[in-house]
Amino acid sequence: MREQVIVLGGGVIGLAVAFELAGRGHEVTVLEANRCGGQASGAAAGMLAPYSENGEGPDDFFHLCRSSLALYPRWQHEVKLASGCTFEYTESGSLYVGYHEADELAMAERMAWQNEWGAEVSILSGQELREREPRIHPEARSALYCPVESHLYAPDYVVALEEGCRQRGVRIIDELGMLRVESWQNELVVSAGAGQRFEADRLVISTGAWSGQYAEAFGLNLPVYPIRGQICAYEQPTRAVHHMVFSSQGYVVAKDNGTLVSGASEDVAGFDTSVTEKGIERLIRWNKRLFPYLEDVQPFHRWAGLRPATQDGYPLIGKLKGARQVIWATGHYRNGILLSPVTAKLVADLIDESVEEDMLKAFAPERFT
Ligand SMILES: Cc1cc2nc3c(=O)[nH]c(=O)nc-3n(C[C@H](O)[C@H](O)[C@H](O)COP(=O)(O)OP(=O)(O)OC[C@H]3O[C@@H](n4cnc5c(N)ncnc54)[C@H](O)[C@@H]3O)c2cc1C
């Protein structure tokens, strides 16, 4: 059945949901307070790295991340086709570098369980690591190599998603300022400052780090809060780094546009997106321990974004028990770019009633209440 859907928030999650819903024939309006992609989504490093990001064990979150990575080859192709835009998507593989013997124990543990789930990881000796990354620090003694992880250029991906939405007939209204959910029990009504009023059958809330502000309207306790990520980029006219390279303190990833992106801090700073000397200096210090050639180079660009974090680290994806027409899609913290395809499909399945909600109970928005 064709539904009228309002999507609140035009970050990667809101746009991906709108793109998928429009592709399934729904009538979609995205309402954005400021500019689409202007917050966390446009600030991200774009790594699609479920194995590097989940070192602990195969929990529900890991499986969600892994299934989203599997969707990516086809999904990114669909976004490019629908939008006519291009963006970098590179299947580079990743390296997690160790400096001590003890690091290899942790690597072996990770390899054992991750290979059961398609990671294809192996432990590289120092020499094998240097064959892959000739400029790595001489003290790096081994690495966990995961060939199946990839990355994309997030700012261009978000632009392509927005254009893809428009091409599929999504109405996008931005610069709306503060939006209010006026009513939701009998009819769904959202209003914007200048007396604008929007009605729909369904409402998707994907306002990232700002999602908590809607919880009260639905009588919910939703612990979604901002965690600032500071990040920087070096100019890299000739490619000196070939994989996504992680250490215990951060990562670097080379982009086709001739930059080397390095991130990222995790600070509690409210809704402040400023960059601090301390935050970037820490990255610079660690980058030299990965690649000594960076000793004499300074980042040319520094920025920050607000990740939408939740109390238990899992996103909120699901309907409310007492308000079946309201669907939450938020709290993706460090992995919103990776999780955009799977979130889009799950939200569309929830609207089409083609998914067992029980399968999503680990991500149920009401788990905190
Ligand atoms: C430095 C950094 C590096 C990262 N690197 C990666 C990475 O490598 N890989 C990865 O997968 N993820 C990464 N992330 C995480 C990823 O960026 C986020 O998880 C993702 O962007 C969240 O998307 P979102 O759409 O939920 O939020 P956002 O992109 O923040 O979008 C929310 C939107 O809602 C709008 N909004 C807010 N309030 C309202 C309102 N009341 N009404 C309407 N609209 C509203 C905002 O203006 C914004 O446009 C990184 C994040 C940061 C900060």
The ligand as an SDF file (V2000), in Angstrom:
LIG
                    3D

 53 58  0  0  0  0  0  0  0  0999 V2000
   34.3310   12.4380   12.8460 C   0  0  0  0  0  0  0  0  0  0  0  0
   33.3640   11.3500   12.5020 C   0  0  0  0  0  0  0  0  0  0  0  0
   33.8020   10.2540   11.7760 C   0  0  0  0  0  0  0  0  0  0  0  0
   32.9040    9.2190   11.4530 C   0  0  0  0  0  0  0  0  0  0  0  0
   33.3420    8.1740   10.6900 N   0  0  0  0  0  0  0  0  0  0  0  0
   32.4740    7.2030   10.3350 C   0  0  0  0  0  0  0  0  0  0  0  0
   32.8910    6.1400    9.4950 C   0  0  0  0  0  0  0  0  0  0  0  0
   34.0430    6.0910    9.0900 O   0  0  0  0  0  0  0  0  0  0  0  0
   31.9860    5.1770    9.1620 N   0  0  0  0  0  0  0  0  0  0  0  0
   30.6790    5.2220    9.6070 C   0  0  0  0  0  0  0  0  0  0  0  0
   29.9070    4.3100    9.2770 O   0  0  0  0  0  0  0  0  0  0  0  0
   30.2530    6.2220   10.4020 N   0  0  0  0  0  0  0  0  0  0  0  0
   31.1170    7.2090   10.7800 C   0  0  0  0  0  0  0  0  0  0  0  0
   30.7040    8.2290   11.5990 N   0  0  0  0  0  0  0  0  0  0  0  0
   29.3520    8.1600   12.1870 C   0  0  0  0  0  0  0  0  0  0  0  0
   28.3060    8.6680   11.2140 C   0  0  0  0  0  0  0  0  0  0  0  0
   28.7220    9.8940   10.6720 O   0  0  0  0  0  0  0  0  0  0  0  0
   26.9660    8.8470   11.9360 C   0  0  0  0  0  0  0  0  0  0  0  0
   26.6040    7.6500   12.6060 O   0  0  0  0  0  0  0  0  0  0  0  0
   25.8630    9.1880   10.9260 C   0  0  0  0  0  0  0  0  0  0  0  0
   26.2460   10.2810   10.1280 O   0  0  0  0  0  0  0  0  0  0  0  0
   24.5590    9.4960   11.6330 C   0  0  0  0  0  0  0  0  0  0  0  0
   23.6480    9.8770   10.6430 O   0  0  0  0  0  0  0  0  0  0  0  0
   22.2820   10.5660   11.0210 P   0  0  0  0  0  0  0  0  0  0  0  0
   21.5550   10.7940    9.7560 O   0  0  0  0  0  0  0  0  0  0  0  0
   21.6290    9.7720   12.0940 O   0  0  0  0  0  0  0  0  0  0  0  0
   22.7200   11.9300   11.7320 O   0  0  0  0  0  0  0  0  0  0  0  0
   23.1540   13.3470   11.1080 P   0  0  0  0  0  0  0  0  0  0  0  0
   24.0420   13.2080    9.9530 O   0  0  0  0  0  0  0  0  0  0  0  0
   23.6350   14.1740   12.2470 O   0  0  0  0  0  0  0  0  0  0  0  0
   21.7950   13.9080   10.5610 O   0  0  0  0  0  0  0  0  0  0  0  0
   20.7510   14.3180   11.3980 C   0  0  0  0  0  0  0  0  0  0  0  0
   20.0460   15.4450   10.6660 C   0  0  0  0  0  0  0  0  0  0  0  0
   18.8960   15.8220   11.4000 O   0  0  0  0  0  0  0  0  0  0  0  0
   18.7970   17.2250   11.3650 C   0  0  0  0  0  0  0  0  0  0  0  0
   17.9660   17.6500   12.4760 N   0  0  0  0  0  0  0  0  0  0  0  0
   18.3100   17.8010   13.7720 C   0  0  0  0  0  0  0  0  0  0  0  0
   17.2460   18.1700   14.5020 N   0  0  0  0  0  0  0  0  0  0  0  0
   16.2100   18.2370   13.6380 C   0  0  0  0  0  0  0  0  0  0  0  0
   14.8410   18.5380   13.7760 C   0  0  0  0  0  0  0  0  0  0  0  0
   14.3240   18.8900   14.9540 N   0  0  0  0  0  0  0  0  0  0  0  0
   14.0520   18.4660   12.6860 N   0  0  0  0  0  0  0  0  0  0  0  0
   14.5560   18.1280   11.4700 C   0  0  0  0  0  0  0  0  0  0  0  0
   15.8590   17.8560   11.2790 N   0  0  0  0  0  0  0  0  0  0  0  0
   16.6660   17.8970   12.3450 C   0  0  0  0  0  0  0  0  0  0  0  0
   20.2160   17.7170   11.4310 C   0  0  0  0  0  0  0  0  0  0  0  0
   20.3180   19.0410   10.9300 O   0  0  0  0  0  0  0  0  0  0  0  0
   20.9140   16.6840   10.5580 C   0  0  0  0  0  0  0  0  0  0  0  0
   20.9740   17.1000    9.2030 O   0  0  0  0  0  0  0  0  0  0  0  0
   31.5520    9.2830   11.9080 C   0  0  0  0  0  0  0  0  0  0  0  0
   31.1230   10.4060   12.6300 C   0  0  0  0  0  0  0  0  0  0  0  0
   32.0060   11.4240   12.9160 C   0  0  0  0  0  0  0  0  0  0  0  0
   31.5060   12.6320   13.6560 C   0  0  0  0  0  0  0  0  0  0  0  0
  1  2  1  0
  2  3  1  0
  2 52  2  0
  3  4  2  0
  4  5  1  0
  4 50  1  0
  5  6  2  0
  6  7  1  0
  6 13  1  0
  7  8  2  0
  7  9  1  0
  9 10  1  0
 10 11  2  0
 10 12  1  0
 12 13  2  0
 13 14  1  0
 14 15  1  0
 14 50  1  0
 15 16  1  0
 16 17  1  0
 16 18  1  0
 18 19  1  0
 18 20  1  0
 20 21  1  0
 20 22  1  0
 22 23  1  0
 23 24  1  0
 24 25  2  0
 24 26  1  0
 24 27  1  0
 27 28  1  0
 28 29  2  0
 28 30  1  0
 28 31  1  0
 31 32  1  0
 32 33  1  0
 33 34  1  0
 33 48  1  0
 34 35  1  0
 35 36  1  0
 35 46  1  0
 36 37  1  0
 36 45  1  0
 37 38  2  0
 38 39  1  0
 39 40  1  0
 39 45  2  0
 40 41  1  0
 40 42  2  0
 42 43  1  0
 43 44  2  0
 44 45  1  0
 46 47  1  0
 46 48  1  0
 48 49  1  0
 50 51  2  0
 51 52  1  0
 52 53  1  0
M  END
$$$$
